[in-house]
Amino acid sequence: MKKWLALFISGMAVLAAPAQKPKEKTLLWKISGKDIQAPSYLYGTFHMLCPDDFAMPDTVQKAFHSTKQLYLEIDLDDPGMMAKMMKGILMKNGHTLKEYLTDKEYDSCSKVFKAQTGLSLSMFVSYKPFMVSSLLYPSMLGCQPIAFEKEFEKLAKQDSMQIKGLETIEDQMNVFDTIPYKEQAKALVKSLYEIDKSKKQLSEMVALYKTKNVAALHDDVSGDTDLGSYEKVLLDKRNQNWIPVIGQAIAEKPTFIAVGAGHLGGKKGVISLLRKQGYTVTAVMY
């Protein structure tokens, strides 16, 4: 469940170049070659971090300010985003959390949820269990977290840059309709029953993120037992869908792309897929 929370992705030359998994320890990558006139940049985020863990190094800011547009997983500047999100967080066909929990489980979960968030679980029984889990994030981190993407949004507005999304909010919300609500509910119950363990695991993942090792981050996310057989939906398929969007964007103008760091590594990660398309993706160390 900690990974679900953290993740809230030509011609003969291509055939001759195998997809190379990234090995360098950095979150910032320069994209060049092919039909690109000026470099673009790819950055791996951790969607929310405590202020003490958050950093925006000068090298990253310099790369950002050299570009002309910002691409996030979704367009945070969309004026209709909140309305779309509120619609997307609800389970389809009137399902509720109580359908997937025993009375005893619901009562126990309600007590822990209230203790952790100060909120009543009954307010969110129609939410997709994944979205209920996300409400635990500040408590699990032990702080009022900073949203990494919002910081990039602020920088973009300072530079009068256009902000776009690699996918729509509907796309992102619909991902969690492909994962059975029962499975999501089981993961929610587990994270609440083992709240101290969940906090420890999330803390370990933040520590791993700070090492900037995208290969290890990918292995950590893909090794999540709660993720199970849904890695293709949560990571691989989304990564593949993003590649043509990225290709079009970076051909138009220098672009800064910021996505969850778990999407970067591995054979089916964004870096490897871009290299397979013939782009040169190089580590920018800092």
N, C-alpha and C positions, 0 to 999 in steps of 0.2 A: 504493500500500500504506500510506503514512503516514496516509491518511484512514481506511482500514479500522481501523488501530490507534487512531486518535483517536476513532473512533466506537464503539468498544466500550464517539418519536423521533413569524329564522323569519318565514316569511310575507312580506309585502310589504317589511318593513324589510330583510330579508336580500337580497331581490332588488334593492333600491335601493342597497345598499351594496356596492361592488366590493371584492374582497379586496385589501387594501393591504399591500404589502411594507414591512417595517420599514426605516427609514433612519437612525434615531438610533443613536449609538454607545454602547450600554449592554448589559449582560448581564441586567439586572433589569427586569421588566415587570409592571405592575399590571393585574390582570383585574377588571373591574367591569361594572355594567350588567346588563341582562336580568333573570334571576331571582335574582341574587346579593344576599344581605343584607349581607355585608361583603366587602371586597376579598380576593382571593387573589393570589398572586405566582408568576411564571414566571421561572426562572433558567437561563442557559446555562452548562454546565460544560465543562471539558476533563478527561476522565476521570482522567488522571494527570498531575501536574506536579511538577517539582523544588521542594523547599522554598523556594528563592529566588524562584521564579515564582508560588508559591501565595499568595493573599490572600483574606481574608474581611472586606471592608470593613464598617464600622459600619452603613452604610445597609442592606446586605444582611442583617446580623444582626438589625437592628431589624425589617425586613420579615418575616424568618423567625419571630421571637418573637411577632409579631402574629397568626400563624396557629395552627391547631389540629391539623393533620395534615400529614404529609410524603409526597409521591408522588415516587418515583424511577422510572427506566425499569423496574427490577425491584425486588422487595421483598428488600432485603438482610437483613432481620430474619427471613426465613423459615428456620426451623430445619432444613428439608430442602434448603436451597439448594445446599450443597456436593455432596450426593449426586446431586442433579438435574444440577448442572453437570458433574460427572465423567462422568455418562452421556451428556450432550449434547455433550461435546467430541470424542467418538470419531466417526470416519467410519462411515457406515452400511454394512451388509453385509460387514463385514470388510475393507474397502479399506485400503490402506496407502500411505504417501507414496512408497515405492519404485516403485509402479505408474506414477507420473506423472513420474518423473525417470529420466534415463539413469544408468548406473553412474557415469559421469564427473561428472555434475551432483550426484549424491548424495554422492560422495566430496568434491567441492569444497565443497558446502554444509555437510557435516558438519564440515569443518575450520574454516570461518568461524563456524559456530554455536557450536562448542566454544570458539573464541577469544573470542567475544563474551559468552557466557553461563556458560562453565565447565561446561556440561552436554553430555552426549552426545545427538546427534540421534536415535540409535537408541532412546532412551527414549520418543520421541514420534512414532514412525512411524505409529501408529494414530490420532493426533490430526488433526482437520481442519486443513489447512494454515494457515488463518487463526489458529487457536489457537496453533500453533507460532510464527507471526509475533509474536503478542502477548508471547511470552517474551523477545523482543529489546528490548522497550520500555525497561527500566531502562538497558540498555547504550546504546541510541540516545539516551536523554535525558542519559546521563552522570551519573546520580545514583540514589539510592534514592527513587523517587517517592512522593508523597502521593496517595492516592485521594480525589478531591474528594467523591464520594458518601459515603464513609465519614465524612468530617468533618461532613456534614449529618446523617448517622445519629447521630453522637455528640450533636449539638445537640438532635436530636429526643428522644433518650433522657433528656437532662438536663431537658427540658420535659415528659417523660412523654407525648409525642405518639405517635400510632399511625403506623407506617411501612407504606406500601403500594406496589404496583408498577403501572405503566401496562400492563405486559405480564408474562407469566410467564417464568421462566428457560428453560422449554421453547420458548416462542415465540421468544425471542432466539437460542437455539442452533439452532433449526430454520431460521432465516433462512439460515444458511450451508450448509444442505443444498440450497437452491434455486440456489446458485451452484456450477457444476460444480467438483468437486475439482481437475480438471485446470487450470482457470483460477486457482484459489487457489494451486495449487502453482507455476504460472508466476510469479505475483506474489511468492511466497516466494523463489523462486530469484533473481528480479530484485533484491529488496531485499537479499539476502545477497551477491550478486555486486557490487552497487553500494552496499555498506554505508555508505561515507562520504557518498555522495550522499543516501542514505536519512536519515542523521543530520542532514544539512544541511536537507533538506526538512522534517523534523519540527521542527527548531529554528525554521525560518521560520514554521511553522504556529503554534507556541507564541507567537512574537512577534506574529503576526497576532491571535491570541486576546487577547493583552494589550491590543490597541487597542480591544477591546470592539465591534468592527464586525461585527455578526451577518450583515449582507448580504454583506460580503466573505468571511466564513467560509463561508457557504453556497456562494458562487461557487467558492471554493477546493476545497471538498469535492466539489461536483458536477462540477468540471472535472478531477477525477482520472482519468487515462487507465486506471488499473487498475480503477477503479470501473466504467467502461464502461457497458454497458446495464443494470447492476444497481442504478442509483440508485433506481429505483422500488421495489425490494425492500428495500434498506438504509435508505432515507429516506422516500420519498413514501408508500408503503403503510403503514409503521409510524406515520408522522405522522397519517394519516387514521384509523387504528385507535385512536389515543390520544384523539382529540377527544371521542367520547361518554363515555369514562372520565373525562376531565377535567371535562366538563360535569356529570356526576353528582356528582363529588367536590366541586366548588366550590359546587354548589347545596346540599350537605349542611352544609358548614362551611368557614370560611376555610382555604385549602390552600396549601402551598408546594410547587411543582412544580420539580424540578431534572432537566434532561435535557441531553444533549450539545448544545453550542452550534450545531453544524452542522444541528440539527433546527429551529432557530428561523426562519431567514431564507428568502427566496424565496416565490414564489406558492403553493407547496405546503407551506410551512413551517408550524409550529404557530401562530405569531403570525397569519399571514394566514388560516389555516383558522378560528381562533377568531373573528377579526373577521368572517369570512364567515357565521359562525353567529349574529352579532348581538351579540357581546360587545365591550366597550370595552377595548382593550389599549393601555396607555399606557406610554411609556418612563419609567423612574425613573433619573434621572441621579445619578451619584456619582463 
